[in-house]
Amino acid sequence: MTILEKIIAQKKIEVDQLLASNVTFPEREITRPSLYQTLRKAKQLQVISEMKRASPSKGLIADGANPVKQATAYYEAGAACISVLTDKEFFKGSFEDLSAVADAVPIALLCKDFMIHKIQIDQAKSAGASVILLIVAALDDETLGSLYTYANEEGLDVLVEVHNVEELQRALSIDARIIGVNNRDLHTFEVDLAQTELIASHFPFDEERVFISESGIWGPEDAERAAKAGASAVLVGESLMRSDSVKEALQALQVEKHVDRP
Ligand SMILES: O=P(O)(O)OC[C@@H](O)[C@@H](O)c1c[nH]c2ccccc12
């Protein structure tokens, strides 16, 4: 099994437990600015900064990190959105982290998890998220479409993650408007920013869609490369978690967007 398959197998167990427990997640109103609008309007490359304690590819990254302190530093540095990993088994995250961050910062908030069932979307929204992630590689067309529609109906933005051109076509076929290319292959862990350039060469840049480059962004050169390819934002975890100066590191990524892209 690849790591993605292992994670999804574990998610199925967790979702079955959630469903069997009959928990309900209280409704919560979304009061955050729309990530989509923020990215469309911005003149500079925006940063979606991630609270990431650990990952299956890197092991421990920042075990003792305090999510509220981390998110506050991101917010004060000018992040467009905070991403909080909520997966426990593989990333040492939690929904408590997400709720705590939701109470601490007013900007767009992404629940970073492996969504396979709409109950997880309810849970994310109830914990304060305004954006969810859908990973095309983890979903069949029908589930991808129905989760996307459900999240939209709930007023959430959806970041649809792809890794290759075939997955991009699947994202476009549900008319996803926020599409991110993960530079990391979730089957092999290989990271390559050339993936951003490859997907960009097939991406229909227009007034509707925004393009995001995710993973493996270590500094301004990488940000520049993503911007040049047409990205509106980068999603950054490890390099910011490891940084002694979050503010400097984050602001160094806010390079000019490429002029040829809408
Ligand atoms: O730590 P990095 O290399 O900056 O990557 C951040 C983010 O892109 C990565 O955590 C990520 C992208 N897509 C995901 C899907 C699930 C879990 C994690 C991810």
The ligand as an SDF file (V2000), in Angstrom:
LIG
                    3D

 19 20  0  0  0  0  0  0  0  0999 V2000
    5.4670   21.1810    4.5390 O   0  0  0  0  0  0  0  0  0  0  0  0
    5.3930   21.6200    3.1140 P   0  0  0  0  0  0  0  0  0  0  0  0
    6.3070   20.8570    2.2130 O   0  0  0  0  0  0  0  0  0  0  0  0
    5.5640   23.1050    2.9850 O   0  0  0  0  0  0  0  0  0  0  0  0
    3.9080   21.2720    2.6010 O   0  0  0  0  0  0  0  0  0  0  0  0
    2.7490   21.9400    3.0980 C   0  0  0  0  0  0  0  0  0  0  0  0
    1.4780   21.3300    2.4980 C   0  0  0  0  0  0  0  0  0  0  0  0
    1.4590   21.6040    1.1320 O   0  0  0  0  0  0  0  0  0  0  0  0
    1.4160   19.8390    2.7610 C   0  0  0  0  0  0  0  0  0  0  0  0
    1.3440   19.6760    4.1380 O   0  0  0  0  0  0  0  0  0  0  0  0
    0.2240   19.1570    2.1000 C   0  0  0  0  0  0  0  0  0  0  0  0
   -0.2670   19.4180    0.8590 C   0  0  0  0  0  0  0  0  0  0  0  0
   -1.3350   18.6110    0.6030 N   0  0  0  0  0  0  0  0  0  0  0  0
   -1.5510   17.8280    1.6570 C   0  0  0  0  0  0  0  0  0  0  0  0
   -2.5130   16.8570    1.8700 C   0  0  0  0  0  0  0  0  0  0  0  0
   -2.5300   16.2260    3.0700 C   0  0  0  0  0  0  0  0  0  0  0  0
   -1.5620   16.4880    4.0350 C   0  0  0  0  0  0  0  0  0  0  0  0
   -0.5780   17.4440    3.8470 C   0  0  0  0  0  0  0  0  0  0  0  0
   -0.5630   18.1230    2.6490 C   0  0  0  0  0  0  0  0  0  0  0  0
  1  2  2  0
  2  3  1  0
  2  4  1  0
  2  5  1  0
  5  6  1  0
  6  7  1  0
  7  8  1  0
  7  9  1  0
  9 10  1  0
  9 11  1  0
 11 12  2  0
 11 19  1  0
 12 13  1  0
 13 14  1  0
 14 15  1  0
 14 19  2  0
 15 16  2  0
 16 17  1  0
 17 18  2  0
 18 19  1  0
M  END
$$$$
